[in-house]
Amino acid sequence: MRDTIKKHTDFLAPEDSPVAKSAFFVVRTIPTKTPGAPRYGLKVTKRVFKFAVHRNRAKRLLRDWIRFNDKLMLPEYDYVFISRAAILTATRDDGREAMRKALAYLKKQYGGKK
């Protein structure tokens, strides 16, 4: 399992950072501060999810999808996943496929860029 981003300053991404969008989430990549050890962070806000049970479900789904598609994450980047409201209606397979597509897109577009 990968490490998680904990500090607020580590969540901040430059404006030109690579982004992939899905109906369920947005993923931003940030060059890692610790080479060879990429991390991920989850943003699940009260503005989008009013109830704690919904925020917890969104985080649980994102973690499952990340674990399933772990091999597609590049070691040069940290990943910040920003959840969208539609995540609550997603099935497990739909989410895993959306995550695979987003990470493959980032790998294809920005894999050679360091």
N, C-alpha and C positions, 0 to 999 in steps of 0.2 A: 504494500500500500504506500502511496506517495505521501509526502509531508503536506501539511496544509499551511496556507498563508494566514498569519495571525495578526500582524501589525497593520494598522490603517495605512501607513505610508507605503507598504508593499502592495496594496491594492491599487494605488494610483498609477494609471497608465498614461503614457504620452499620447497626444492627439493622433499621431500617425502610427500608432501601434496596430498590428494586424487584427482584424475582426472577422468572425464568421457568425452569421445569424441563422436562427432556426425559429420555428413557430413557438417552441417551448423555452428557448433560452438564447442568450447572446454570449459568445465566448471571445474574450480579449486575451492576447498574448503579450507578455512583458519579458524582455530579456532577463534571464535568471541572474541572481546575485551570487549563487553558489553553483558553479559549473558542475554538470553531471548529476545534479540533484534537483530536478524540476519539482515545483509545488503547484497546488491548485487552491483556489479560494472560491467561496460561494457567497453571492449576494442575493439575499431573499428579504425584501423589505416589507415593512408594515404598510406602506403606501399601496402596494400591490396586493398583499395578502393580509387581510384584516385580522384573521384568527390564527392563533399560534399553531393549531392543529394543521392548518394549510401550509404555514411556513415550514413546519417540521416535515410534512409530506413532500414538499418541493425539494428540500435538502436531501431527504432520503432517496428520492428518485434520481436526483443528480449524482449522488455518490454511487448508486448502483450503475448508472450509465457510464460513469467515469471508470469504475473498476472493470466493466465489461470491455471498454475500448482503450484500456491502459497502454497497449502497445503502440498506438498511433500518436501518443504524446511525445513531442520532441524534447530531448534533454536540455536544449539551449534556452528553453522558454519556461516561464511560469504561466499558469492559465487562471483567468478569473471568469467564472460562469455567473451570469446575471439572469435570474429566472424571470419568466413571463407568466402571466396569469393562465395561459393555455396549458401549462404543465400539469395542472390538476386534472385535466381531461385526457391526458396522454396514457396510452397503454405502455407496458414495459417494452414491448418489441418496437413500437413506434419511436419511443424515446431513444432506445439503443441505436436504431438506424439513423435517427436525426443526429445523434452524437457522433456516430461513425462518419457521416457525411461532413459534418462541420470540422472534425479533426483532420479528415483526409484533405479537405479543402485547404486548411491552414498548412498542412504538411506539403501539399503540392505548390501552393503559392509562395510560401515563406520558408520552406525547408532548406534551401540553399543560402538564404540570406542570414547573415550573422551580425 
